[in-house]
Amino acid sequence: MIIELADVGKRYNRQWIFRHFNYTFQQGNSYAITGANGSGKSTLLQVIAGAVMQSEGYISYLNTDFPHTKISIATPYLELIEELTANEFLKFHSAFKPLKFSFSKVLEDVGLSASANKQIRYFSSGMKQRLKLAQAFLSESECLFLDEPTTNLDAQGIQLYRHLIENHHEGRTIIISSNDINEYSSCREIIKIENYK
């Protein structure tokens, strides 16, 4: 899937977050959206993903009839259904977007096997982030959108993130919103949000 943005802008009330954003995201390439805290990186990522409506301009998703079934996303503000267990959450998620592996394999890959039947409300913030990364990386999707992906992760969790990005990027369009070079060092193109103010 190719994603084209033409003269896209987003504002809240009278304040423009970004304007005149023109870009084509090619299938299989990787991109980082960088900038200071509060600069609009996350908002741009959400607009590209179609989770937030732009205020001006046009977005086209080429070579696909159902673009949002082709997109996986993991963000710090993504809420999990805390009444569900990890297994139940993956079952719910897979009804909308198939997973590459069995539930047990997915949880094993992110170090959550022992918590498969634990309600998410009892997960630490780091465990929740691992589950968010699991459903994004290990879904059958063409595009992977990540916002500050190592948020709440300890050193072992950061190593897990690096393993996921190295082993599950092939053929995917990856867009990472971050101001930490360790999160986006593998990206081929850098987009500075300040250039679109």
C-alpha positions in Angstrom: 0.0 0.0 0.0 1.2 3.5 -0.9 0.0 6.4 1.1 0.0 9.9 -0.4 -0.7 13.1 1.4 -1.4 16.3 -0.5 -1.3 19.7 1.3 -2.5 18.1 4.5 -2.8 20.2 7.6 -4.3 19.7 11.1 -5.5 22.3 13.6 -7.2 22.4 16.9 -9.4 25.4 17.4 -7.4 28.2 15.7 -4.0 26.7 16.3 -2.3 24.9 13.4 -0.3 21.8 14.4 1.2 21.4 11.0 0.3 22.6 7.4 1.2 21.9 3.8 2.4 18.4 4.4 3.1 16.7 1.1 4.6 13.3 1.1 4.4 9.8 -0.4 5.0 6.8 1.8 6.2 3.9 -0.4 5.5 0.3 0.4 8.4 -1.4 2.2 10.2 1.8 3.2 10.7 3.1 6.7 10.2 6.6 8.0 10.8 8.5 11.2 8.8 11.6 12.2 10.9 13.6 14.6 10.5 16.8 16.7 10.4 18.2 20.2 7.7 17.1 22.7 4.4 18.7 21.8 5.5 19.5 18.3 2.7 17.4 16.6 4.5 14.2 15.8 1.8 12.0 17.3 -0.9 14.0 15.6 0.7 13.6 12.2 1.1 9.9 12.8 -2.6 9.6 13.7 -3.7 11.6 10.6 -1.6 9.4 8.3 -3.2 6.3 9.9 -6.6 7.7 9.4 -7.3 7.7 13.2 -7.7 11.5 13.2 -9.3 13.5 10.5 -7.1 16.2 8.8 -8.4 19.8 8.7 -7.2 20.4 5.1 -5.7 18.5 2.2 -6.2 14.9 0.9 -4.9 11.5 1.9 -5.0 8.6 -0.6 -4.4 4.9 0.2 -3.3 3.3 -3.1 -3.4 -0.4 -4.2 -5.9 -1.4 -1.5 -9.7 -1.4 -1.1 -9.8 -1.5 2.7 -6.7 0.5 4.0 -7.5 0.3 7.7 -7.4 -3.4 7.7 -3.8 -3.2 6.4 -2.5 -0.9 9.2 -1.2 -1.9 12.7 -0.5 0.8 15.3 1.0 0.9 18.7 1.0 4.1 20.8 1.2 5.0 24.5 -2.3 6.4 24.4 -3.8 3.3 22.9 -6.1 1.9 25.5 -6.3 -1.9 26.1 -9.5 -3.6 27.3 -8.4 -4.2 30.8 -11.2 -6.6 31.8 -9.8 -9.1 29.2 -7.0 -11.5 29.7 -4.0 -11.4 27.3 -5.4 -14.4 25.4 -8.9 -12.9 25.2 -7.5 -9.6 24.0 -5.6 -11.4 21.2 -8.7 -13.3 20.3 -10.7 -10.1 20.1 -8.0 -8.3 18.1 -7.6 -11.2 15.6 -11.3 -11.0 14.7 -10.4 -7.7 13.0 -6.8 -8.4 11.9 -5.3 -11.9 11.7 -2.2 -12.6 13.6 0.9 -14.2 12.1 1.1 -16.9 14.8 -0.9 -18.6 17.5 -1.8 -16.7 20.6 0.6 -18.7 22.7 3.4 -18.0 20.2 2.7 -14.3 20.1 2.8 -14.1 23.9 5.9 -16.2 24.0 7.7 -13.9 21.6 7.1 -10.8 23.8 7.8 -12.6 27.1 4.2 -12.7 28.3 3.5 -16.5 28.3 3.2 -16.7 32.1 0.5 -13.9 32.0 -1.7 -15.4 29.2 -4.7 -15.8 31.5 -4.1 -12.8 33.7 -6.4 -9.8 33.3 -4.7 -6.9 31.6 -5.7 -4.6 34.5 -3.1 -6.4 36.6 -0.3 -5.9 34.0 2.5 -3.4 34.7 2.9 -0.5 32.3 5.8 -2.3 30.6 3.8 -5.5 30.2 1.0 -3.5 28.6 3.5 -2.0 26.2 4.8 -5.4 25.3 1.2 -6.5 24.5 0.7 -3.4 22.3 3.8 -4.1 20.4 2.8 -7.8 20.0 -0.6 -6.9 18.4 1.1 -4.4 16.1 4.2 -6.3 15.0 2.7 -9.7 14.8 -0.5 -8.9 12.9 -0.8 -9.6 9.2 -0.5 -5.9 8.1 1.3 -4.0 5.4 1.8 -0.8 7.4 3.2 -0.5 10.9 2.8 2.8 12.8 4.7 3.2 16.1 4.5 6.2 18.4 7.4 6.3 21.0 7.5 2.5 20.9 9.8 1.9 23.9 7.7 3.9 26.3 7.5 2.2 29.7 10.0 -0.5 28.6 13.0 -1.6 30.7 16.3 -2.6 29.2 15.1 -6.1 28.4 11.9 -4.7 26.8 14.0 -2.3 24.6 16.0 -5.3 23.4 12.7 -7.0 22.6 11.6 -4.0 20.6 14.9 -4.1 18.6 14.4 -7.8 18.0 10.8 -7.1 16.7 11.9 -4.3 14.4 14.7 -6.4 12.9 12.6 -9.5 12.3 9.2 -8.2 11.3 9.9 -5.3 9.0 10.2 -7.1 5.7 7.9 -5.6 3.0 6.2 -3.3 5.4 5.8 0.4 5.4 7.0 1.5 8.8 6.4 5.0 10.3 7.9 5.8 13.7 7.1 9.0 15.6 9.9 9.6 18.1 12.5 12.0 19.4 14.7 9.1 20.5 17.2 8.0 17.8 17.4 4.6 19.4 13.8 4.0 18.4 14.1 5.0 14.8 17.8 4.4 13.9 16.7 1.8 11.4 14.6 4.2 9.4 15.7 5.2 6.0 14.0 8.6 5.8 13.6 11.4 8.4 10.7 13.8 8.4 11.1 16.8 10.7 7.7 18.0 11.9 9.2 21.6 12.4 9.4 21.9 8.6 5.6 21.9 8.3 4.7 24.6 10.8 
